[in-house]
Amino acid sequence: MRAFSRLLASLVVLAPLLAAAPASAADTPAENTVAPLPDDFLWGVASSGFQSEGSNPDSNWLRYSESKEHVGNAVDFRHRYAEDIALAADMGVEVYRFGVEWARVEPAPGEWDEAELAYYDDVVRHVLDAGMKPMITLNHWVHPGWVADQGGWKSDDTLADFTAYAERIVQRYADSGAMWVTFNEATLYVYHEIDNGAATWFDAPWIFDRIAKAHNAAYDLIHEANPDAMVTSNLAFIPLSPWLFDAAFIDGIRHRLDFVGIDYYLGLSLDNLTAARAVTGELADAQPDGIYYALRYYANKFPDLPLYIVENGMATHDNAERPDGLSRTEFIEDHVYWIQRAAEDGIDVIGYNYWSLTDNYEWGSYTPRFGLYTVDAVTDPDLVRQPTDGVAAYTGVIAGGGVPGDYEPVVRESVCSLIDPPLSCLVPAA
């Protein structure tokens, strides 16, 4: 991430060129004939266990949170899952992504908590009863405290322990028709372990190797239990040099992927260098057309695999207006528009998850608010789910199979996208 920051900073020298940049297509009227997405396109919402459940057992991240804003009860999905699943179903959502917390179901080596397994049984049951497909994440950056004590992913024991945990969960839910995410954003998982002092950069190559082997083992277990299952390890899309981050992990598991899961949050272009703000926790200006170039990059890289936007979402700081002035409605509709453009251009994109259904604990702070439903986890003891404008917007998008054909994006098309240079700059969207 520090290298990424330096690369972003170096682009600032190009800023004077922007004054002479040509007007974008969005500055002049244009005939727009974007088509709806197909009926089998999957619309989802995403969440994670540690960030939303509360009542968290001992884990690496519970320990990390002690030196940050304390996680507390989060938004208490652990006890309010029925309510949240119903809120998603009311919007017409078809896929509900959630995580099984390894630390919750195996609090000590080889000891399985049947009450907590029964809790996840009921989560899956509620998702299915609501007419949605579960998307189950096996590891969303969190492992049990006893795994942390043995060195986390620095230890070969963790590979064996994770495989045993994965086998238990896979066998339990193989018949649910679930889609599976083995590891959430493996590159950032390793980065946060280093940033929180649990590993060093020297350890990183061996950690990535173990996580890749763990993914491969889980993939095989899932397909032994259900040959038709769809499995991925979603990746955090980093603009400018995605190939560099791919080399750390996704390239090593490319033959055990059924679809490419992409998390897209940040864009980069000659007229939008604000992604550098994200390094310091500030909000970058949205660049919706970047999602098109991210999809095109992976369509070219993995031509035989379908693509799925596993996470895409907009943060505010405690619901204050964003620096770019964008509303959640505008954010959702603009990004979906560019997904429709990608599909029209022959890119095999099969689904989209908004991150997230509710506000949650954003890895050290409750200040970033991503939720379609906002929840004040710090001062509201009732943790009331308050709908944002995004609820109506996403409901409408799902019902319409996307935005209307005459939709005009609010955010103008970028000048020389640096999502995947030089192609994204030299060959813009048609």
Buried (B, 14 or more C-beta within 10 A) or exposed (E): EEEBBEBBEEBEEEEEEBEEEEEBBBEEEEEBEBEBBEEEBBBBBBBBBBBBBBBBBBBBBBEBBEEEBEBBBBBBBBEBBBBBBEBBBEBBBBBBBBBBBBBBBBBEEEEEBEEBBEBBBEBBBBBBEBEBBBBBBBBBBBBBBBBBEBBBBBBEEBBEBBBEBBBBBBEBBBEBBBBBBBBBBBBBBBBBBBEBEBBEEEBBEBBBBBBBBBBBBBBBBBBEBBEEBBBBBBBBBBBBBBEEBBEBBBEBBEEBBBBBBBBBBBBBBBBBBBBBBBBEEEBBBBBBBBBBBBBBBBBEBBEEBBBBBBBBBBBBBEEEEBBBEBBBBBBBBBBBBBBBBBBBEEBBBBBBBBBBBBBBBBBBEBBBBBBBBBBBBEEEEEBEBBBBEBBBBBBBBBEBBBBBEEBEBBBBBBBBBBBBBEBBBEEBBE
